[in-house]
Amino acid sequence: MKYINIKYALFFALMAIVMVSCTESDKVFDQIIDAEQRGAILRQTNVISNSVLTSEGSLVDGQQFAVELEYQDTEDGSLLSEMDVFLAFVDNTEDMVDNSQAEILFETIPASSFSGGDRGLPTFSYTATAEQMLTALGMNDSQLGGGGDQFVVRFELALTDGRRFSAAQNSGTITGSYFASPFTNFITVVCEPPAPTPGTWTVVTQDSYGDDWNGASLTILLDETNMISIAHLEGDNTQNFDFEVPDGTATISIMYNAGSFDCENGFEVTSANGNTIIDVEPTPTAGIELLDFCAGGF
């Protein structure tokens, strides 16, 4: 009768399982790599500018969308024929007129405009000014409205074999992390902070329960250095507080700091020119800038 060493038998059995597992794992890995390599990647290596600044209803000079791109395919970039750039506009301003514009072909960038980068792959620095985007869409800067409106720039790759790749062919693996290839960019319209009116500003606080703000407060910053703190005190449900904005003050910011019972708290802020610039009902949102720079009236 032959005797088999149980320890050696177990060892070889485990090795067989590991070898099968590794083989199966390699197959899955190869499938993922093969699937990714069948497409093309337009990596955004540096987003230089993705917002458009307005002031009192007009564009500030020099506003643009700018991004540095790197193209990659299975042939180290040689399959690129051209890159189409599509443009749209989304009106997020709550008013009676919707200035949204459907997507149009904005321009076409030939492969010859791409040049070799540090990694040996074709690169291109893409820039579109706000004026160019407005003109292409048949708009003017008065239609930009309040902050939050967006230009939408979408890149689409055309390969020499007829295939095309853009956001619709993407997955989370490509759009984020290392590949950083979203193909679509949202360029937000923001408003330049106006200088606050000098003089006496008024804050009216409310507490529906009638006690204090239970640890909540308002933080007011003048020129990012002079800090004023205001909090509702125990007593009347409504209380008035005044603070001074000196002549020559360039910026003001107001934020709410949360307490224990924020659902009881509300407040209004009136500037020195008599305009109510903040009117917050319970419950205030903590930690964000409360002033709407696009509304004006400072």
CORRAQUI-V645324 format. One record per pair of residues at least 6 apart in sequence whose C-alpha atoms are under 7 Angstrom apart, sorted by the first residue. I is the first residue (numbers start at 1). J is the second residue. D is the distance in whole Angstrom. If there is no record, write none. Layout:
BEGIN
i = {I I}
j = {J J}
d = {D D}
END
This chain:
BEGIN
i = {37 37 39 40 40 40 41 41 41 41 42 42 42 42 42 42 43 43 43 43 43 43 44 44 44 44 44 44 45 45 45 46 46 47 47 47 48 48 49 49 49 49 50 50 50 50 51 51 51 51 51 52 52 52 52 52 52 52 53 53 53 53 53 53 53 54 54 54 54 55 55 57 58 58 59 63 63 64 64 64 64 65 65 65 65 66 66 66 67 67 67 68 68 68 69 69 69 70 70 70 70 71 71 71 71 72 73 76 77 77 79 79 80 80 80 80 81 81 81 81 81 82 82 82 82 82 82 83 83 83 83 83 83 83 84 84 84 84 84 84 85 85 85 85 85 85 85 85 86 86 86 86 86 86 86 87 87 87 87 87 87 87 88 88 88 88 88 88 88 89 89 89 89 89 89 90 90 90 90 90 91 91 91 91 91 92 92 93 93 93 93 99 101 106 113 114 114 114 115 115 115 116 116 117 134 146 147 147 147 147 148 148 148 149 149 150 150 150 150 151 151 151 152 152 152 153 153 153 154 154 154 155 155 155 156 156 156 157 157 157 158 158 166 167 167 167 174 174 175 175 191 191 192 193 194 195 195 195 196 196 196 196 196 197 197 197 197 198 198 198 198 199 199 199 199 200 200 200 200 200 201 201 201 201 201 201 202 202 202 202 202 202 202 203 203 203 203 203 203 203 204 204 204 204 204 204 204 205 205 205 205 205 205 205 206 206 206 206 206 206 207 207 207 207 207 207 208 208 208 209 210 210 210 210 211 211 211 212 212 212 213 213 213 213 213 214 214 214 215 215 216 216 216 216 217 217 217 217 217 217 218 218 218 218 218 218 218 219 219 219 219 219 219 219 220 220 220 220 220 220 221 221 221 221 221 222 222 222 222 223 223 223 223 232 253 253 254 254 254 255 255 255 255 256 256 256 257 257 258 262 262 262 263 263 264 264 265 265 266 266 266 266 266 267 267 267 268 268 268 268 269 269 269 269 270 270 271 271 275 277 278}
j = {73 74 73 72 73 165 71 72 73 181 69 70 71 72 181 183 69 70 71 179 180 181 67 68 69 70 180 181 68 69 70 67 68 66 67 68 66 67 64 65 66 67 65 66 187 188 65 187 188 189 190 63 64 130 187 188 189 190 59 60 63 189 190 191 192 60 190 191 192 191 192 142 141 142 141 129 130 127 128 129 130 127 128 129 187 126 127 128 125 126 127 124 125 126 123 124 125 121 122 123 124 77 121 122 123 121 79 121 121 122 159 160 111 158 159 160 110 111 158 159 160 108 109 110 111 157 158 108 109 110 155 156 157 158 107 108 109 155 156 157 105 106 107 108 153 154 155 156 103 104 105 106 153 154 155 103 104 105 106 152 153 154 101 102 103 104 151 152 153 100 101 102 150 151 152 100 101 149 150 151 98 99 100 149 150 148 149 145 146 148 149 143 137 136 124 122 123 124 122 123 124 122 123 123 140 294 189 190 191 294 188 189 190 188 189 186 187 188 189 186 187 188 185 186 187 184 185 186 183 184 185 166 183 184 164 165 166 164 165 166 164 165 183 182 183 184 180 181 181 182 293 294 293 293 293 249 250 251 249 250 251 252 298 271 272 273 298 245 246 247 272 244 245 246 272 242 243 244 245 272 242 243 244 270 271 272 240 241 242 243 269 270 271 240 241 242 267 268 269 270 238 239 240 241 267 268 269 232 238 239 240 266 267 268 237 238 239 265 266 267 213 237 238 264 265 266 237 264 265 264 234 235 236 237 233 234 235 232 233 234 231 232 233 259 265 259 260 261 259 260 231 257 258 259 229 230 231 256 257 258 229 230 231 254 255 256 257 227 228 229 230 254 255 256 227 228 229 253 254 255 227 228 252 253 254 249 251 252 253 249 250 251 252 239 289 291 289 290 291 287 288 289 290 285 286 287 286 287 286 282 283 284 282 283 282 283 282 283 280 281 282 283 284 279 280 281 276 278 279 280 276 277 278 279 276 277 277 298 297 297 291}
d = {7 6 7 6 5 7 6 5 6 6 6 6 5 7 5 7 6 5 6 6 5 4 7 6 5 6 6 6 6 6 7 6 5 6 4 6 5 5 7 5 5 7 5 7 5 7 7 5 5 6 7 5 6 7 7 6 5 6 6 6 6 6 5 6 6 5 6 5 6 6 5 6 6 6 6 6 6 7 6 4 5 6 5 6 7 6 4 7 6 5 7 6 4 6 5 5 6 7 6 4 7 6 6 5 6 6 7 6 6 6 5 5 6 6 5 6 7 5 6 5 5 7 6 4 5 6 5 6 5 6 7 6 5 6 6 4 6 6 5 6 6 5 5 6 7 6 5 6 6 6 4 5 6 5 6 5 5 6 6 6 5 6 6 5 4 6 6 5 7 5 5 7 6 4 6 5 7 6 5 6 6 6 5 5 7 6 5 6 6 7 6 7 7 7 7 5 5 5 5 5 7 5 6 6 6 5 5 5 6 6 6 6 7 6 5 6 5 4 6 6 5 7 6 5 6 6 5 7 6 4 6 6 5 6 7 6 5 5 5 6 5 7 6 6 5 6 6 6 4 4 6 5 7 5 7 7 5 6 7 7 6 7 5 7 6 7 6 5 5 5 6 6 5 6 5 6 6 5 6 5 6 5 6 6 5 5 7 6 5 7 6 5 7 6 5 6 7 6 5 6 7 6 5 6 5 5 7 6 6 5 7 6 4 7 5 5 7 6 5 6 7 5 7 5 5 7 6 5 7 6 7 6 6 5 7 4 6 5 4 4 6 5 7 7 7 6 5 6 4 6 7 5 5 4 7 6 4 6 5 7 6 5 6 7 6 5 6 7 6 5 7 6 5 6 6 5 6 6 5 7 5 6 6 5 7 7 6 5 7 6 6 5 6 7 7 7 6 6 7 6 6 5 6 7 5 6 5 6 5 7 5 7 5 4 6 7 5 6 5 5 5 7 7 6 5 7 7 5 4 6 6 6 5 7 4 6 7 6 6 7 7}
END
